[in-house]
Amino acid sequence: MTWLAGASFGIGLAHQQLGYPLGRVLPELGVPDGWLRLSVVGGAIVVAGGS
């Protein structure tokens, strides 16, 4: 939990730079709308923001 709190600023920055483009590309790759796409984008943002 502490790691996630410390990564919050990076997550905010990564959301703008990574989340929007990834959210547009995933439907083209066949990932359906909904929880799966949200999970993929959210996971990628948390990993990139925490790095």
All heavy atoms as atom14 arrays in JSON, in Angstrom:
{
  "sequence": "MTWLAGASFGIGLAHQQLGYPLGRVLPELGVPDGWLRLSVVGGAIVVAGGS",
  "atom14_mask": [
    [1, 1, 1, 1, 1, 1, 1, 1, 0, 0, 0, 0, 0, 0],
    [1, 1, 1, 1, 1, 1, 1, 0, 0, 0, 0, 0, 0, 0],
    [1, 1, 1, 1, 1, 1, 1, 1, 1, 1, 1, 1, 1, 1],
    [1, 1, 1, 1, 1, 1, 1, 1, 0, 0, 0, 0, 0, 0],
    [1, 1, 1, 1, 1, 0, 0, 0, 0, 0, 0, 0, 0, 0],
    [1, 1, 1, 1, 0, 0, 0, 0, 0, 0, 0, 0, 0, 0],
    [1, 1, 1, 1, 1, 0, 0, 0, 0, 0, 0, 0, 0, 0],
    [1, 1, 1, 1, 1, 1, 0, 0, 0, 0, 0, 0, 0, 0],
    [1, 1, 1, 1, 1, 1, 1, 1, 1, 1, 1, 0, 0, 0],
    [1, 1, 1, 1, 0, 0, 0, 0, 0, 0, 0, 0, 0, 0],
    [1, 1, 1, 1, 1, 1, 1, 1, 0, 0, 0, 0, 0, 0],
    [1, 1, 1, 1, 0, 0, 0, 0, 0, 0, 0, 0, 0, 0],
    [1, 1, 1, 1, 1, 1, 1, 1, 0, 0, 0, 0, 0, 0],
    [1, 1, 1, 1, 1, 0, 0, 0, 0, 0, 0, 0, 0, 0],
    [1, 1, 1, 1, 1, 1, 1, 1, 1, 1, 0, 0, 0, 0],
    [1, 1, 1, 1, 1, 1, 1, 1, 1, 0, 0, 0, 0, 0],
    [1, 1, 1, 1, 1, 1, 1, 1, 1, 0, 0, 0, 0, 0],
    [1, 1, 1, 1, 1, 1, 1, 1, 0, 0, 0, 0, 0, 0],
    [1, 1, 1, 1, 0, 0, 0, 0, 0, 0, 0, 0, 0, 0],
    [1, 1, 1, 1, 1, 1, 1, 1, 1, 1, 1, 1, 0, 0],
    [1, 1, 1, 1, 1, 1, 1, 0, 0, 0, 0, 0, 0, 0],
    [1, 1, 1, 1, 1, 1, 1, 1, 0, 0, 0, 0, 0, 0],
    [1, 1, 1, 1, 0, 0, 0, 0, 0, 0, 0, 0, 0, 0],
    [1, 1, 1, 1, 1, 1, 1, 1, 1, 1, 1, 0, 0, 0],
    [1, 1, 1, 1, 1, 1, 1, 0, 0, 0, 0, 0, 0, 0],
    [1, 1, 1, 1, 1, 1, 1, 1, 0, 0, 0, 0, 0, 0],
    [1, 1, 1, 1, 1, 1, 1, 0, 0, 0, 0, 0, 0, 0],
    [1, 1, 1, 1, 1, 1, 1, 1, 1, 0, 0, 0, 0, 0],
    [1, 1, 1, 1, 1, 1, 1, 1, 0, 0, 0, 0, 0, 0],
    [1, 1, 1, 1, 0, 0, 0, 0, 0, 0, 0, 0, 0, 0],
    [1, 1, 1, 1, 1, 1, 1, 0, 0, 0, 0, 0, 0, 0],
    [1, 1, 1, 1, 1, 1, 1, 0, 0, 0, 0, 0, 0, 0],
    [1, 1, 1, 1, 1, 1, 1, 1, 0, 0, 0, 0, 0, 0],
    [1, 1, 1, 1, 0, 0, 0, 0, 0, 0, 0, 0, 0, 0],
    [1, 1, 1, 1, 1, 1, 1, 1, 1, 1, 1, 1, 1, 1],
    [1, 1, 1, 1, 1, 1, 1, 1, 0, 0, 0, 0, 0, 0],
    [1, 1, 1, 1, 1, 1, 1, 1, 1, 1, 1, 0, 0, 0],
    [1, 1, 1, 1, 1, 1, 1, 1, 0, 0, 0, 0, 0, 0],
    [1, 1, 1, 1, 1, 1, 0, 0, 0, 0, 0, 0, 0, 0],
    [1, 1, 1, 1, 1, 1, 1, 0, 0, 0, 0, 0, 0, 0],
    [1, 1, 1, 1, 1, 1, 1, 0, 0, 0, 0, 0, 0, 0],
    [1, 1, 1, 1, 0, 0, 0, 0, 0, 0, 0, 0, 0, 0],
    [1, 1, 1, 1, 0, 0, 0, 0, 0, 0, 0, 0, 0, 0],
    [1, 1, 1, 1, 1, 0, 0, 0, 0, 0, 0, 0, 0, 0],
    [1, 1, 1, 1, 1, 1, 1, 1, 0, 0, 0, 0, 0, 0],
    [1, 1, 1, 1, 1, 1, 1, 0, 0, 0, 0, 0, 0, 0],
    [1, 1, 1, 1, 1, 1, 1, 0, 0, 0, 0, 0, 0, 0],
    [1, 1, 1, 1, 1, 0, 0, 0, 0, 0, 0, 0, 0, 0],
    [1, 1, 1, 1, 0, 0, 0, 0, 0, 0, 0, 0, 0, 0],
    [1, 1, 1, 1, 0, 0, 0, 0, 0, 0, 0, 0, 0, 0],
    [1, 1, 1, 1, 1, 1, 0, 0, 0, 0, 0, 0, 0, 0]
  ],
  "atom14_positions": [
    [[0.82, -1.18, 0.0], [0.0, 0.0, 0.0], [0.88, 1.26, 0.0], [0.54, 2.23, -0.66], [-0.93, -0.04, 1.21], [-1.94, 1.07, 1.23], [-3.0, 1.14, -0.21], [-4.32, 0.12, 0.3], [0.0, 0.0, 0.0], [0.0, 0.0, 0.0], [0.0, 0.0, 0.0], [0.0, 0.0, 0.0], [0.0, 0.0, 0.0], [0.0, 0.0, 0.0]],
    [[1.98, 1.21, 0.73], [2.88, 2.35, 0.77], [3.5, 2.61, -0.6], [3.63, 3.76, -1.02], [4.0, 2.11, 1.8], [3.39, 1.85, 3.06], [4.92, 3.29, 1.91], [0.0, 0.0, 0.0], [0.0, 0.0, 0.0], [0.0, 0.0, 0.0], [0.0, 0.0, 0.0], [0.0, 0.0, 0.0], [0.0, 0.0, 0.0], [0.0, 0.0, 0.0]],
    [[3.82, 1.53, -1.3], [4.4, 1.68, -2.64], [3.39, 2.37, -3.57], [3.76, 3.27, -4.32], [4.77, 0.31, -3.2], [5.22, 0.37, -4.63], [6.47, 0.67, -5.07], [4.41, 0.15, -5.78], [6.49, 0.63, -6.44], [5.24, 0.32, -6.9], [3.09, -0.18, -5.98], [4.78, 0.17, -8.2], [2.62, -0.33, -7.27], [3.47, -0.15, -8.36]],
    [[2.14, 1.97, -3.5], [1.11, 2.56, -4.35], [0.9, 4.03, -4.01], [0.74, 4.86, -4.9], [-0.2, 1.78, -4.21], [-1.3, 2.11, -5.2], [-0.82, 1.9, -6.62], [-2.52, 1.25, -4.93], [0.0, 0.0, 0.0], [0.0, 0.0, 0.0], [0.0, 0.0, 0.0], [0.0, 0.0, 0.0], [0.0, 0.0, 0.0], [0.0, 0.0, 0.0]],
    [[0.92, 4.37, -2.73], [0.78, 5.77, -2.33], [1.96, 6.6, -2.82], [1.78, 7.73, -3.27], [0.66, 5.87, -0.81], [0.0, 0.0, 0.0], [0.0, 0.0, 0.0], [0.0, 0.0, 0.0], [0.0, 0.0, 0.0], [0.0, 0.0, 0.0], [0.0, 0.0, 0.0], [0.0, 0.0, 0.0], [0.0, 0.0, 0.0], [0.0, 0.0, 0.0]],
    [[3.14, 6.05, -2.77], [4.32, 6.76, -3.24], [4.35, 6.93, -4.75], [4.98, 7.84, -5.27], [0.0, 0.0, 0.0], [0.0, 0.0, 0.0], [0.0, 0.0, 0.0], [0.0, 0.0, 0.0], [0.0, 0.0, 0.0], [0.0, 0.0, 0.0], [0.0, 0.0, 0.0], [0.0, 0.0, 0.0], [0.0, 0.0, 0.0], [0.0, 0.0, 0.0]],
    [[3.67, 6.06, -5.44], [3.66, 6.1, -6.9], [2.53, 6.96, -7.45], [2.39, 7.09, -8.66], [3.53, 4.68, -7.45], [0.0, 0.0, 0.0], [0.0, 0.0, 0.0], [0.0, 0.0, 0.0], [0.0, 0.0, 0.0], [0.0, 0.0, 0.0], [0.0, 0.0, 0.0], [0.0, 0.0, 0.0], [0.0, 0.0, 0.0], [0.0, 0.0, 0.0]],
    [[1.71, 7.57, -6.61], [0.51, 8.26, -7.08], [0.82, 9.4, -8.05], [0.1, 9.59, -9.01], [-0.32, 8.77, -5.9], [0.41, 9.74, -5.17], [0.0, 0.0, 0.0], [0.0, 0.0, 0.0], [0.0, 0.0, 0.0], [0.0, 0.0, 0.0], [0.0, 0.0, 0.0], [0.0, 0.0, 0.0], [0.0, 0.0, 0.0], [0.0, 0.0, 0.0]],
    [[1.88, 10.14, -7.83], [2.23, 11.22, -8.75], [2.63, 10.66, -10.11], [2.2, 11.14, -11.16], [3.36, 12.08, -8.18], [3.73, 13.23, -9.06], [2.88, 14.3, -9.21], [4.93, 13.24, -9.75], [3.2, 15.36, -10.04], [5.27, 14.29, -10.57], [4.4, 15.36, -10.71], [0.0, 0.0, 0.0], [0.0, 0.0, 0.0], [0.0, 0.0, 0.0]],
    [[3.44, 9.61, -10.09], [3.84, 8.96, -11.34], [2.66, 8.35, -12.07], [2.61, 8.35, -13.3], [0.0, 0.0, 0.0], [0.0, 0.0, 0.0], [0.0, 0.0, 0.0], [0.0, 0.0, 0.0], [0.0, 0.0, 0.0], [0.0, 0.0, 0.0], [0.0, 0.0, 0.0], [0.0, 0.0, 0.0], [0.0, 0.0, 0.0], [0.0, 0.0, 0.0]],
    [[1.7, 7.84, -11.31], [0.5, 7.26, -11.93], [-0.29, 8.35, -12.63], [-0.79, 8.15, -13.73], [-0.35, 6.53, -10.87], [0.37, 5.26, -10.43], [-1.73, 6.21, -11.4], [-0.27, 4.57, -9.24], [0.0, 0.0, 0.0], [0.0, 0.0, 0.0], [0.0, 0.0, 0.0], [0.0, 0.0, 0.0], [0.0, 0.0, 0.0], [0.0, 0.0, 0.0]],
    [[-0.39, 9.5, -12.01], [-1.1, 10.62, -12.65], [-0.44, 11.03, -13.95], [-1.12, 11.3, -14.95], [0.0, 0.0, 0.0], [0.0, 0.0, 0.0], [0.0, 0.0, 0.0], [0.0, 0.0, 0.0], [0.0, 0.0, 0.0], [0.0, 0.0, 0.0], [0.0, 0.0, 0.0], [0.0, 0.0, 0.0], [0.0, 0.0, 0.0], [0.0, 0.0, 0.0]],
    [[0.88, 11.1, -13.96], [1.58, 11.46, -15.19], [1.47, 10.36, -16.25], [1.29, 10.65, -17.44], [3.06, 11.72, -14.88], [3.35, 12.94, -14.02], [4.84, 13.0, -13.71], [2.89, 14.2, -14.68], [0.0, 0.0, 0.0], [0.0, 0.0, 0.0], [0.0, 0.0, 0.0], [0.0, 0.0, 0.0], [0.0, 0.0, 0.0], [0.0, 0.0, 0.0]],
    [[1.58, 9.12, -15.82], [1.52, 8.01, -16.77], [0.12, 7.87, -17.37], [-0.02, 7.43, -18.51], [1.92, 6.7, -16.09], [0.0, 0.0, 0.0], [0.0, 0.0, 0.0], [0.0, 0.0, 0.0], [0.0, 0.0, 0.0], [0.0, 0.0, 0.0], [0.0, 0.0, 0.0], [0.0, 0.0, 0.0], [0.0, 0.0, 0.0], [0.0, 0.0, 0.0]],
    [[-0.91, 8.24, -16.62], [-2.27, 8.13, -17.13], [-2.43, 8.94, -18.4], [-3.0, 8.47, -19.38], [-3.27, 8.6, -16.07], [-4.68, 8.53, -16.54], [-5.33, 9.61, -17.04], [-5.55, 7.48, -16.58], [-6.56, 9.25, -17.38], [-6.72, 7.98, -17.12], [0.0, 0.0, 0.0], [0.0, 0.0, 0.0], [0.0, 0.0, 0.0], [0.0, 0.0, 0.0]],
    [[-1.92, 10.15, -18.4], [-2.05, 11.02, -19.56], [-1.24, 10.5, -20.74], [-1.71, 10.5, -21.87], [-1.6, 12.43, -19.2], [-1.88, 13.46, -20.25], [-3.35, 13.83, -20.32], [-4.07, 13.68, -19.37], [-3.77, 14.32, -21.45], [0.0, 0.0, 0.0], [0.0, 0.0, 0.0], [0.0, 0.0, 0.0], [0.0, 0.0, 0.0], [0.0, 0.0, 0.0]],
    [[-0.02, 10.08, -20.49], [0.89, 9.71, -21.56], [0.72, 8.28, -22.06], [1.04, 7.98, -23.2], [2.34, 9.9, -21.11], [2.67, 11.32, -20.76], [2.51, 12.26, -21.95], [2.91, 11.92, -23.05], [1.91, 13.41, -21.73], [0.0, 0.0, 0.0], [0.0, 0.0, 0.0], [0.0, 0.0, 0.0], [0.0, 0.0, 0.0], [0.0, 0.0, 0.0]],
    [[0.24, 7.38, -21.2], [0.14, 5.97, -21.55], [-1.3, 5.5, -21.64], [-1.64, 4.73, -22.53], [0.9, 5.14, -20.51], [0.9, 3.63, -20.68], [1.66, 3.26, -21.95], [1.53, 2.97, -19.49], [0.0, 0.0, 0.0], [0.0, 0.0, 0.0], [0.0, 0.0, 0.0], [0.0, 0.0, 0.0], [0.0, 0.0, 0.0], [0.0, 0.0, 0.0]],
    [[-2.13, 5.96, -20.75], [-3.49, 5.45, -20.65], [-4.35, 5.74, -21.86], [-5.04, 4.86, -22.37], [0.0, 0.0, 0.0], [0.0, 0.0, 0.0], [0.0, 0.0, 0.0], [0.0, 0.0, 0.0], [0.0, 0.0, 0.0], [0.0, 0.0, 0.0], [0.0, 0.0, 0.0], [0.0, 0.0, 0.0], [0.0, 0.0, 0.0], [0.0, 0.0, 0.0]],
    [[-4.33, 6.97, -22.33], [-5.18, 7.33, -23.47], [-4.77, 6.59, -24.75], [-5.63, 6.0, -25.41], [-5.17, 8.84, -23.7], [-5.88, 9.63, -22.63], [-5.39, 10.85, -22.21], [-7.04, 9.16, -22.03], [-6.03, 11.58, -21.22], [-7.68, 9.88, -21.05], [-7.18, 11.09, -20.65], [-7.81, 11.82, -19.68], [0.0, 0.0, 0.0], [0.0, 0.0, 0.0]],
    [[-3.5, 6.61, -25.12], [-3.12, 5.86, -26.33], [-3.38, 4.36, -26.21], [-3.84, 3.73, -27.16], [-1.63, 6.14, -26.5], [-1.37, 7.39, -25.74], [-2.35, 7.38, -24.62], [0.0, 0.0, 0.0], [0.0, 0.0, 0.0], [0.0, 0.0, 0.0], [0.0, 0.0, 0.0], [0.0, 0.0, 0.0], [0.0, 0.0, 0.0], [0.0, 0.0, 0.0]],
    [[-3.08, 3.8, -25.05], [-3.32, 2.37, -24.86], [-4.81, 2.05, -24.93], [-5.21, 1.04, -25.51], [-2.74, 1.92, -23.52], [-2.68, 0.43, -23.23], [-1.89, -0.29, -24.31], [-2.07, 0.19, -21.88], [0.0, 0.0, 0.0], [0.0, 0.0, 0.0], [0.0, 0.0, 0.0], [0.0, 0.0, 0.0], [0.0, 0.0, 0.0], [0.0, 0.0, 0.0]],
    [[-5.63, 2.92, -24.39], [-7.08, 2.74, -24.45], [-7.62, 2.8, -25.87], [-8.64, 2.19, -26.18], [0.0, 0.0, 0.0], [0.0, 0.0, 0.0], [0.0, 0.0, 0.0], [0.0, 0.0, 0.0], [0.0, 0.0, 0.0], [0.0, 0.0, 0.0], [0.0, 0.0, 0.0], [0.0, 0.0, 0.0], [0.0, 0.0, 0.0], [0.0, 0.0, 0.0]],
    [[-6.94, 3.52, -26.75], [-7.37, 3.58, -28.15], [-6.87, 2.38, -28.96], [-7.51, 1.96, -29.91], [-6.87, 4.86, -28.79], [-7.67, 6.08, -28.41], [-7.29, 7.25, -29.28], [-5.87, 7.56, -29.12], [-5.4, 8.65, -28.56], [-6.22, 9.56, -28.12], [-4.11, 8.85, -28.45], [0.0, 0.0, 0.0], [0.0, 0.0, 0.0], [0.0, 0.0, 0.0]],
    [[-5.71, 1.84, -28.6], [-5.11, 0.74, -29.37], [-5.75, -0.61, -29.03], [-5.88, -1.47, -29.91], [-3.59, 0.71, -29.13], [-2.97, -0.55, -29.68], [-2.93, 1.92, -29.73], [0.0, 0.0, 0.0], [0.0, 0.0, 0.0], [0.0, 0.0, 0.0], [0.0, 0.0, 0.0], [0.0, 0.0, 0.0], [0.0, 0.0, 0.0], [0.0, 0.0, 0.0]],
    [[-6.13, -0.79, -27.78], [-6.64, -2.1, -27.36], [-7.86, -2.58, -28.15], [-7.92, -3.76, -28.5], [-6.94, -2.09, -25.85], [-5.7, -2.1, -24.96], [-6.11, -1.98, -23.5], [-4.87, -3.35, -25.17], [0.0, 0.0, 0.0], [0.0, 0.0, 0.0], [0.0, 0.0, 0.0], [0.0, 0.0, 0.0], [0.0, 0.0, 0.0], [0.0, 0.0, 0.0]],
    [[-8.84, -1.73, -28.48], [-9.96, -2.23, -29.29], [-9.52, -2.72, -30.67], [-10.08, -3.68, -31.21], [-10.89, -1.03, -29.42], [-10.56, -0.16, -28.28], [-9.09, -0.38, -28.02], [0.0, 0.0, 0.0], [0.0, 0.0, 0.0], [0.0, 0.0, 0.0], [0.0, 0.0, 0.0], [0.0, 0.0, 0.0], [0.0, 0.0, 0.0], [0.0, 0.0, 0.0]],
    [[-8.49, -2.1, -31.23], [-7.97, -2.54, -32.52], [-7.32, -3.91, -32.43], [-7.24, -4.64, -33.41], [-6.98, -1.52, -33.06], [-7.6, -0.17, -33.36], [-6.58, 0.88, -33.72], [-5.38, 0.55, -33.84], [-6.98, 2.05, -33.87], [0.0, 0.0, 0.0], [0.0, 0.0, 0.0], [0.0, 0.0, 0.0], [0.0, 0.0, 0.0], [0.0, 0.0, 0.0]],
    [[-6.82, -4.24, -31.22], [-6.19, -5.55, -31.0], [-7.21, -6.61, -30.6], [-6.83, -7.75, -30.35], [-5.11, -5.43, -29.91], [-3.94, -4.51, -30.24], [-3.02, -4.39, -29.05], [-3.19, -5.02, -31.46], [0.0, 0.0, 0.0], [0.0, 0.0, 0.0], [0.0, 0.0, 0.0], [0.0, 0.0, 0.0], [0.0, 0.0, 0.0], [0.0, 0.0, 0.0]],
    [[-8.48, -6.22, -30.5], [-9.52, -7.18, -30.2], [-9.91, -7.28, -28.73], [-10.66, -8.16, -28.35], [0.0, 0.0, 0.0], [0.0, 0.0, 0.0], [0.0, 0.0, 0.0], [0.0, 0.0, 0.0], [0.0, 0.0, 0.0], [0.0, 0.0, 0.0], [0.0, 0.0, 0.0], [0.0, 0.0, 0.0], [0.0, 0.0, 0.0], [0.0, 0.0, 0.0]],
    [[-9.38, -6.38, -27.89], [-9.75, -6.39, -26.47], [-11.09, -5.69, -26.35], [-11.22, -4.53, -26.74], [-8.68, -5.68, -25.61], [-9.1, -5.65, -24.16], [-7.34, -6.38, -25.77], [0.0, 0.0, 0.0], [0.0, 0.0, 0.0], [0.0, 0.0, 0.0], [0.0, 0.0, 0.0], [0.0, 0.0, 0.0], [0.0, 0.0, 0.0], [0.0, 0.0, 0.0]],
    [[-12.1, -6.36, -25.81], [-13.43, -5.75, -25.74], [-13.5, -4.63, -24.7], [-12.66, -4.53, -23.8], [-14.34, -6.91, -25.33], [-13.44, -7.84, -24.61], [-12.08, -7.7, -25.26], [0.0, 0.0, 0.0], [0.0, 0.0, 0.0], [0.0, 0.0, 0.0], [0.0, 0.0, 0.0], [0.0, 0.0, 0.0], [0.0, 0.0, 0.0], [0.0, 0.0, 0.0]],
    [[-14.51, -3.78, -24.87], [-14.76, -2.73, -23.87], [-15.13, -3.36, -22.55], [-15.58, -4.49, -22.49], [-15.91, -1.82, -24.33], [-15.53, -0.95, -25.5], [-14.35, -0.79, -25.75], [-16.46, -0.44, -26.16], [0.0, 0.0, 0.0], [0.0, 0.0, 0.0], [0.0, 0.0, 0.0], [0.0, 0.0, 0.0], [0.0, 0.0, 0.0], [0.0, 0.0, 0.0]],
    [[-14.96, -2.62, -21.51], [-15.39, -3.09, -20.21], [-14.25, -3.32, -19.25], [-13.2, -2.69, -19.32], [0.0, 0.0, 0.0], [0.0, 0.0, 0.0], [0.0, 0.0, 0.0], [0.0, 0.0, 0.0], [0.0, 0.0, 0.0], [0.0, 0.0, 0.0], [0.0, 0.0, 0.0], [0.0, 0.0, 0.0], [0.0, 0.0, 0.0], [0.0, 0.0, 0.0]],
    [[-14.49, -4.26, -18.34], [-13.56, -4.49, -17.23], [-12.2, -4.99, -17.69], [-11.18, -4.66, -17.08], [-14.16, -5.48, -16.23], [-15.3, -4.89, -15.49], [-16.62, -5.2, -15.64], [-15.24, -3.86, -14.51], [-17.38, -4.43, -14.8], [-16.56, -3.6, -14.09], [-14.21, -3.13, -13.94], [-16.86, -2.64, -13.13], [-14.51, -2.19, -12.98], [-15.82, -1.95, -12.59]],
    [[-12.14, -5.77, -18.75], [-10.85, -6.29, -19.22], [-9.97, -5.15, -19.7], [-8.8, -5.05, -19.32], [-11.05, -7.32, -20.33], [-9.78, -7.9, -20.92], [-8.97, -8.61, -19.84], [-10.1, -8.84, -22.06], [0.0, 0.0, 0.0], [0.0, 0.0, 0.0], [0.0, 0.0, 0.0], [0.0, 0.0, 0.0], [0.0, 0.0, 0.0], [0.0, 0.0, 0.0]],
    [[-10.51, -4.28, -20.52], [-9.72, -3.15, -21.02], [-9.33, -2.21, -19.89], [-8.21, -1.73, -19.83], [-10.49, -2.4, -22.1], [-9.62, -1.38, -22.81], [-10.19, -0.9, -24.08], [-11.26, 0.04, -23.83], [-11.94, 0.65, -24.79], [-11.7, 0.38, -26.04], [-12.89, 1.5, -24.49], [0.0, 0.0, 0.0], [0.0, 0.0, 0.0], [0.0, 0.0, 0.0]],
    [[-10.24, -1.96, -18.97], [-9.94, -1.12, -17.82], [-8.82, -1.73, -16.98], [-7.92, -1.02, -16.53], [-11.19, -0.92, -16.97], [-11.02, -0.08, -15.71], [-10.65, 1.34, -16.07], [-12.3, -0.11, -14.91], [0.0, 0.0, 0.0], [0.0, 0.0, 0.0], [0.0, 0.0, 0.0], [0.0, 0.0, 0.0], [0.0, 0.0, 0.0], [0.0, 0.0, 0.0]],
    [[-8.85, -3.04, -16.8], [-7.81, -3.71, -16.02], [-6.46, -3.64, -16.7], [-5.43, -3.4, -16.04], [-8.19, -5.17, -15.8], [-9.4, -5.27, -15.09], [0.0, 0.0, 0.0], [0.0, 0.0, 0.0], [0.0, 0.0, 0.0], [0.0, 0.0, 0.0], [0.0, 0.0, 0.0], [0.0, 0.0, 0.0], [0.0, 0.0, 0.0], [0.0, 0.0, 0.0]],
    [[-6.42, -3.83, -18.0], [-5.15, -3.76, -18.74], [-4.56, -2.37, -18.67], [-3.37, -2.18, -18.37], [-5.35, -4.21, -20.21], [-4.12, -3.93, -21.04], [-5.71, -5.68, -20.27], [0.0, 0.0, 0.0], [0.0, 0.0, 0.0], [0.0, 0.0, 0.0], [0.0, 0.0, 0.0], [0.0, 0.0, 0.0], [0.0, 0.0, 0.0], [0.0, 0.0, 0.0]],
    [[-5.39, -1.35, -18.95], [-4.9, 0.03, -18.91], [-4.49, 0.41, -17.5], [-3.42, 0.99, -17.29], [-5.96, 0.99, -19.46], [-5.56, 2.43, -19.23], [-6.2, 0.75, -20.94], [0.0, 0.0, 0.0], [0.0, 0.0, 0.0], [0.0, 0.0, 0.0], [0.0, 0.0, 0.0], [0.0, 0.0, 0.0], [0.0, 0.0, 0.0], [0.0, 0.0, 0.0]],
    [[-5.31, 0.08, -16.51], [-4.99, 0.4, -15.12], [-3.72, -0.28, -14.65], [-2.89, 0.33, -13.99], [0.0, 0.0, 0.0], [0.0, 0.0, 0.0], [0.0, 0.0, 0.0], [0.0, 0.0, 0.0], [0.0, 0.0, 0.0], [0.0, 0.0, 0.0], [0.0, 0.0, 0.0], [0.0, 0.0, 0.0], [0.0, 0.0, 0.0], [0.0, 0.0, 0.0]],
    [[-3.54, -1.54, -15.0], [-2.34, -2.26, -14.62], [-1.09, -1.67, -15.25], [-0.06, -1.52, -14.59], [0.0, 0.0, 0.0], [0.0, 0.0, 0.0], [0.0, 0.0, 0.0], [0.0, 0.0, 0.0], [0.0, 0.0, 0.0], [0.0, 0.0, 0.0], [0.0, 0.0, 0.0], [0.0, 0.0, 0.0], [0.0, 0.0, 0.0], [0.0, 0.0, 0.0]],
    [[-1.19, -1.33, -16.52], [-0.04, -0.73, -17.21], [0.33, 0.62, -16.6], [1.51, 0.93, -16.43], [-0.34, -0.56, -18.7], [0.0, 0.0, 0.0], [0.0, 0.0, 0.0], [0.0, 0.0, 0.0], [0.0, 0.0, 0.0], [0.0, 0.0, 0.0], [0.0, 0.0, 0.0], [0.0, 0.0, 0.0], [0.0, 0.0, 0.0], [0.0, 0.0, 0.0]],
    [[-0.68, 1.39, -16.2], [-0.42, 2.71, -15.62], [0.23, 2.57, -14.25], [1.17, 3.29, -13.92], [-1.73, 3.52, -15.55], [-2.15, 3.92, -16.94], [-1.58, 4.73, -14.65], [-3.54, 4.48, -17.03], [0.0, 0.0, 0.0], [0.0, 0.0, 0.0], [0.0, 0.0, 0.0], [0.0, 0.0, 0.0], [0.0, 0.0, 0.0], [0.0, 0.0, 0.0]],
    [[-0.26, 1.63, -13.44], [0.33, 1.44, -12.11], [1.77, 0.96, -12.22], [2.65, 1.44, -11.51], [-0.53, 0.45, -11.27], [0.19, 0.03, -10.01], [-1.86, 1.07, -10.94], [0.0, 0.0, 0.0], [0.0, 0.0, 0.0], [0.0, 0.0, 0.0], [0.0, 0.0, 0.0], [0.0, 0.0, 0.0], [0.0, 0.0, 0.0], [0.0, 0.0, 0.0]],
    [[2.03, 0.04, -13.13], [3.4, -0.45, -13.3], [4.32, 0.66, -13.81], [5.41, 0.87, -13.31], [3.42, -1.66, -14.27], [4.84, -2.01, -14.68], [2.74, -2.85, -13.62], [0.0, 0.0, 0.0], [0.0, 0.0, 0.0], [0.0, 0.0, 0.0], [0.0, 0.0, 0.0], [0.0, 0.0, 0.0], [0.0, 0.0, 0.0], [0.0, 0.0, 0.0]],
    [[3.86, 1.43, -14.8], [4.7, 2.5, -15.34], [4.86, 3.64, -14.32], [5.93, 4.24, -14.24], [4.08, 3.04, -16.63], [0.0, 0.0, 0.0], [0.0, 0.0, 0.0], [0.0, 0.0, 0.0], [0.0, 0.0, 0.0], [0.0, 0.0, 0.0], [0.0, 0.0, 0.0], [0.0, 0.0, 0.0], [0.0, 0.0, 0.0], [0.0, 0.0, 0.0]],
    [[3.82, 3.94, -13.58], [3.9, 5.02, -12.61], [4.75, 4.69, -11.41], [5.32, 5.56, -10.78], [0.0, 0.0, 0.0], [0.0, 0.0, 0.0], [0.0, 0.0, 0.0], [0.0, 0.0, 0.0], [0.0, 0.0, 0.0], [0.0, 0.0, 0.0], [0.0, 0.0, 0.0], [0.0, 0.0, 0.0], [0.0, 0.0, 0.0], [0.0, 0.0, 0.0]],
    [[4.86, 3.41, -11.09], [5.65, 3.0, -9.94], [7.12, 2.8, -10.25], [7.93, 2.64, -9.35], [0.0, 0.0, 0.0], [0.0, 0.0, 0.0], [0.0, 0.0, 0.0], [0.0, 0.0, 0.0], [0.0, 0.0, 0.0], [0.0, 0.0, 0.0], [0.0, 0.0, 0.0], [0.0, 0.0, 0.0], [0.0, 0.0, 0.0], [0.0, 0.0, 0.0]],
    [[7.45, 2.83, -11.52], [8.85, 2.6, -11.91], [9.71, 3.8, -11.67], [9.35, 4.89, -11.75], [8.93, 2.23, -13.39], [8.22, 1.05, -13.62], [0.0, 0.0, 0.0], [0.0, 0.0, 0.0], [0.0, 0.0, 0.0], [0.0, 0.0, 0.0], [0.0, 0.0, 0.0], [0.0, 0.0, 0.0], [0.0, 0.0, 0.0], [0.0, 0.0, 0.0]]
  ]
}
